[in-house]
Amino acid sequence: MTVALSLGPLLYNWPAEDIRDFYFRIADEAPLERVYLGEVVCSKRTPFFERYLPEVAERLAAAGKEVVHSTLALIMSEHEMDAIRSLAETPDILIEANDIGSAALLAGRPHVIGPFVNVYNEDTLDYLARHGAGLVSLPWELPAPAIAGLAKAAAIPLEVQIFGRIPLAISARCYHARRYGLHKDGCQYVCADDADGMAVETLDGEGFLAVNGTQTLSHTIGALMPELEGLRETGIENFRLWPHAIDMVAVAQIFRDLLDGKKAADEAWRGLADIADFAPFSNGFYHDGEGAALVRQA
């Protein structure tokens, strides 16, 4: 089986030109097989990058990357639903559904199920596959035995998230706007001030969560490295990285070298720690424990 390394959709609100340049470099330099594009968190951000999307998709495809167009994780208006309907009617593109309503619109055509859809059991997986899903990206919080069980039953490939702040929840309310005393409708796009999410601390000053507009993420950076061997033994051959405001080409190269057996896990850990130093690592969910925990393996 061919190992596919992918880059998930950008979750944060970066300047449109920065996003364009980011993906141009990803197209030219990153050892990735698949790149997800599109707004997942807040539809108000969509117009800024929209004018660059065709150019970016074309450049990625020309570089040999499979381009997947991602949809919103929470649909809250008829306008948003109309946008997804329009996307679903677009021929010759591959779409990732991050909401079960979007999955229903895509039934009957090949598509991807994103990690914001709760796929926790074999029956759900079978249902989605029968309705056209060709790949399912699993939720982060699944422990190793659950992933193995799904992989054994799956008739289609599964993808596991292996790097990035962990998406935990999404809400109709905008926490970023509230933090600055603003209403969601007049948010002034303050989420753009935090390129990797706004840190939330406990009363004791310890890192707790990160806020990204309407989205809540982990404070820690989820990272699976020694675990990749076990995942591959269960049949997982698709692995997702989440974009962050760091050198993602270097991050992708570390994981590619690890998957190709060119780098040992301990060396990869050190290299990753030098690049992604804005928060500690975690892998607790995979080991069936507290999500923020880091279980070190030899």
C-alpha positions as CSV (number, residue, x, y, z in Angstrom):
1,M,0.0,0.0,0.0
2,T,1.1,3.5,-0.8
3,V,1.6,5.8,2.2
4,A,-0.2,9.1,1.7
5,L,0.7,12.2,3.8
6,S,-1.8,15.0,3.6
7,L,-2.2,18.6,4.8
8,G,-5.5,19.4,6.3
9,P,-7.4,22.6,5.7
10,L,-6.1,25.7,7.3
11,L,-8.2,26.3,10.4
12,Y,-6.9,29.8,11.2
13,N,-7.5,33.3,9.8
14,W,-4.4,34.3,8.0
15,P,-4.0,37.2,5.5
16,A,-5.2,35.9,2.1
17,E,-1.9,36.7,0.4
18,D,0.0,34.8,3.1
19,I,-2.3,31.8,2.6
20,R,-1.7,31.9,-1.2
21,D,2.1,32.0,-0.7
22,F,2.0,29.3,2.0
23,Y,0.2,26.9,-0.5
24,F,2.5,27.9,-3.3
25,R,5.5,26.7,-1.2
26,I,3.6,23.6,-0.2
27,A,3.0,22.8,-3.8
28,D,6.6,23.3,-4.8
29,E,8.5,21.8,-1.8
30,A,6.4,19.7,0.6
31,P,6.5,15.9,0.3
32,L,2.7,15.5,0.4
33,E,0.2,13.4,-1.6
34,R,-3.0,15.3,-0.7
35,V,-3.9,18.9,0.3
36,Y,-7.2,20.0,1.7
37,L,-8.4,23.5,0.8
38,G,-11.3,25.5,2.1
39,E,-12.9,27.2,5.1
40,V,-13.9,24.9,7.8
41,V,-14.5,27.2,10.8
42,C,-16.2,30.4,9.8
43,S,-17.8,31.3,6.5
44,K,-17.2,35.0,7.1
45,R,-13.5,34.4,6.3
46,T,-14.3,32.7,2.9
47,P,-14.4,35.8,0.6
48,F,-10.8,36.9,1.5
49,F,-9.1,33.9,0.0
50,E,-11.7,32.9,-2.5
51,R,-10.1,34.9,-5.3
52,Y,-6.9,32.9,-4.9
53,L,-8.4,29.5,-4.6
54,P,-8.5,28.5,-8.3
55,E,-4.9,29.5,-8.7
56,V,-3.7,27.7,-5.6
57,A,-5.7,24.5,-6.5
58,E,-4.2,24.6,-10.0
59,R,-0.6,24.9,-8.7
60,L,-1.1,22.1,-6.2
61,A,-2.5,19.8,-8.8
62,A,0.3,20.7,-11.3
63,A,2.8,19.7,-8.5
64,G,1.1,16.2,-8.3
65,K,-0.9,16.8,-5.1
66,E,-4.5,15.6,-4.9
67,V,-6.7,18.6,-4.1
68,V,-9.7,18.1,-1.8
69,H,-12.1,21.0,-1.2
70,S,-13.2,21.0,2.5
71,T,-16.6,22.2,3.8
72,L,-17.7,23.9,7.0
73,A,-17.9,21.9,10.2
74,L,-21.0,23.7,11.4
75,I,-23.6,25.0,9.0
76,M,-25.7,27.8,10.6
77,S,-27.5,29.5,7.8
78,E,-29.3,28.9,4.5
79,H,-26.6,31.0,2.8
80,E,-23.9,28.6,4.0
81,M,-26.0,25.6,2.9
82,D,-26.5,27.2,-0.5
83,A,-22.7,27.6,-0.8
84,I,-22.2,23.9,-0.1
85,R,-25.0,22.9,-2.5
86,S,-23.2,24.9,-5.2
87,L,-19.9,23.2,-4.4
88,A,-21.5,19.8,-4.4
89,E,-22.9,20.5,-7.9
90,T,-19.4,21.3,-9.2
91,P,-18.1,18.5,-11.4
92,D,-14.6,17.0,-11.4
93,I,-13.6,18.1,-7.9
94,L,-13.2,16.0,-4.8
95,I,-15.0,17.4,-1.7
96,E,-14.5,16.7,2.0
97,A,-17.7,16.7,4.1
98,N,-17.2,18.0,7.6
99,D,-20.9,18.0,8.5
100,I,-23.4,15.1,8.0
101,G,-25.6,17.5,6.0
102,S,-22.8,18.0,3.6
103,A,-22.3,14.3,3.4
104,A,-25.9,13.9,2.4
105,L,-25.5,16.4,-0.4
106,L,-22.5,14.4,-1.7
107,A,-24.2,11.0,-1.5
108,G,-23.8,9.1,-4.8
109,R,-20.6,10.9,-5.9
110,P,-17.0,10.1,-4.6
111,H,-16.1,12.3,-1.6
112,V,-14.1,12.3,1.6
113,I,-15.6,12.3,5.1
114,G,-13.6,14.8,7.4
115,P,-12.7,14.3,11.0
116,F,-15.5,16.7,12.2
117,V,-18.0,13.9,11.4
118,N,-18.3,11.5,14.3
119,V,-17.3,8.1,12.9
120,Y,-17.0,5.9,15.9
121,N,-18.2,2.5,14.8
122,E,-18.3,0.1,12.0
123,D,-21.9,0.6,11.1
124,T,-21.4,4.4,10.5
125,L,-18.3,3.6,8.5
126,D,-20.2,1.1,6.3
127,Y,-23.1,3.6,5.8
128,L,-20.8,6.3,4.7
129,A,-18.9,4.0,2.3
130,R,-22.1,2.8,0.7
131,H,-23.1,6.4,0.0
132,G,-19.9,7.3,-1.9
133,A,-17.2,8.1,0.7
134,G,-13.9,6.9,-0.6
135,L,-11.9,8.0,2.4
136,V,-12.8,8.7,6.0
137,S,-10.5,10.9,8.2
138,L,-11.1,9.7,11.7
139,P,-11.7,11.9,14.8
140,W,-8.6,12.6,16.8
141,E,-10.0,11.3,20.1
142,L,-10.2,7.6,19.0
143,P,-7.8,5.4,21.0
144,A,-5.6,2.8,19.2
145,P,-7.9,-0.2,19.8
146,A,-10.9,1.7,18.2
147,I,-8.8,2.7,15.2
148,A,-7.6,-0.9,14.8
149,G,-11.2,-2.1,14.9
150,L,-12.4,0.3,12.3
151,A,-9.4,-0.4,10.1
152,K,-10.2,-4.1,10.2
153,A,-13.8,-3.5,9.2
154,A,-13.2,-0.8,6.7
155,A,-13.8,-1.4,3.0
156,I,-12.3,2.1,2.2
157,P,-9.1,3.8,3.3
158,L,-9.0,5.6,6.6
159,E,-6.9,8.6,7.6
160,V,-5.5,9.5,11.0
161,Q,-4.5,12.9,12.2
162,I,-0.9,12.9,13.4
163,F,0.2,16.5,13.9
164,G,-1.4,19.8,15.0
165,R,-3.5,21.3,17.7
166,I,-6.5,19.0,18.2
167,P,-9.9,20.3,17.1
168,L,-12.2,19.7,20.1
169,A,-15.5,21.6,19.5
170,I,-17.1,24.2,17.4
171,S,-19.9,26.6,18.4
172,A,-22.4,29.1,17.0
173,R,-20.8,31.7,19.3
174,C,-17.5,33.4,18.6
175,Y,-15.2,33.2,21.6
176,H,-12.6,35.4,20.0
177,A,-15.1,38.2,19.5
178,R,-16.4,37.8,23.0
179,R,-12.9,38.1,24.4
180,Y,-12.7,41.6,23.0
181,G,-16.2,42.6,24.0
182,L,-17.5,42.3,20.4
183,H,-20.5,40.6,18.9
184,K,-20.1,37.8,16.4
185,D,-21.7,39.9,13.6
186,G,-19.3,42.8,14.3
187,C,-16.2,40.7,15.2
188,Q,-13.7,42.9,13.3
189,Y,-12.0,39.6,12.5
190,V,-10.0,39.7,15.7
191,C,-9.2,36.0,15.2
192,A,-6.6,37.1,12.6
193,D,-4.4,38.3,15.5
194,D,-3.7,34.7,16.6
195,A,-2.1,32.7,13.8
196,D,-2.2,29.4,15.7
197,G,-5.2,30.2,17.9
198,M,-5.6,32.3,21.1
199,A,-4.2,30.7,24.2
200,V,-6.6,30.1,27.1
201,E,-5.0,29.6,30.6
202,T,-6.4,28.2,33.8
203,L,-6.6,30.5,36.9
204,D,-3.2,29.1,37.8
205,G,-1.7,30.4,34.5
206,E,-1.3,27.0,32.9
207,G,-2.0,26.4,29.2
208,F,-5.5,24.8,28.9
209,L,-7.1,25.3,25.5
210,A,-6.8,27.4,22.3
211,V,-9.6,29.5,20.8
212,N,-9.9,30.1,17.0
213,G,-13.0,32.1,16.4
214,T,-16.0,29.8,17.0
215,Q,-13.6,26.8,17.4
216,T,-12.0,25.3,20.5
217,L,-8.8,23.4,20.2
218,S,-6.3,21.8,22.5
219,H,-3.5,23.9,24.0
220,T,-1.1,21.0,23.2
221,I,0.1,19.9,19.8
222,G,-1.1,16.4,19.0
223,A,1.8,14.4,17.6
224,L,2.0,10.7,16.8
225,M,5.4,9.5,15.8
226,P,6.4,6.2,17.5
227,E,2.8,5.3,17.0
228,L,3.0,5.4,13.2
229,E,4.4,1.9,13.0
230,G,1.5,0.5,15.0
231,L,-1.0,2.4,12.9
232,R,0.5,1.0,9.7
233,E,0.4,-2.5,11.1
234,T,-3.4,-2.1,11.5
235,G,-3.7,-1.0,7.9
236,I,-3.7,2.8,8.2
237,E,-1.8,4.3,5.3
238,N,-3.2,7.9,5.2
239,F,-1.9,10.5,7.7
240,R,-3.0,14.1,8.2
241,L,-1.0,17.1,9.3
242,W,-2.8,20.3,10.4
243,P,-1.3,23.6,9.1
244,H,0.3,26.0,11.6
245,A,2.3,29.2,11.3
246,I,5.6,27.4,11.3
247,D,7.8,25.7,8.6
248,M,5.2,23.1,7.4
249,V,7.5,22.0,4.6
250,A,10.1,20.9,7.3
251,V,7.3,19.3,9.4
252,A,6.1,17.4,6.4
253,Q,9.7,16.3,5.6
254,I,10.2,15.0,9.1
255,F,7.0,12.8,8.9
256,R,7.8,11.7,5.4
257,D,11.3,10.6,6.5
258,L,9.8,8.8,9.5
259,L,7.2,7.0,7.4
260,D,9.9,6.0,4.8
261,G,12.2,4.6,7.5
262,K,14.8,7.3,6.9
263,K,14.6,8.7,10.4
264,A,14.1,7.1,13.8
265,A,11.3,8.3,16.0
266,D,13.6,9.9,18.6
267,E,15.4,11.9,16.0
268,A,12.1,13.0,14.5
269,W,10.9,14.1,17.9
270,R,13.9,16.3,18.4
271,G,13.5,17.8,14.9
272,L,9.8,18.5,15.4
273,A,10.4,20.1,18.8
274,D,12.8,22.6,17.3
275,I,10.2,23.7,14.7
276,A,6.9,23.4,16.6
277,D,7.9,25.1,19.9
278,F,4.7,27.2,20.5
279,A,3.1,24.5,22.7
280,P,3.9,21.1,24.3
281,F,3.2,17.8,22.5
282,S,0.5,15.3,23.4
283,N,-0.7,11.9,22.4
284,G,-3.0,10.9,25.3
285,F,-6.1,10.2,23.2
286,Y,-4.3,7.5,21.2
287,H,-3.2,5.8,24.3
288,D,-6.7,5.8,25.8
289,G,-5.9,8.5,28.4
290,E,-6.2,12.2,29.0
291,G,-5.9,13.9,25.7
292,A,-3.3,16.5,26.9
293,A,-1.0,13.8,28.2
294,L,2.2,12.8,26.5
295,V,3.0,9.1,26.7
296,R,6.7,8.7,25.8
297,Q,7.7,5.6,23.9
298,A,11.0,4.1,23.3
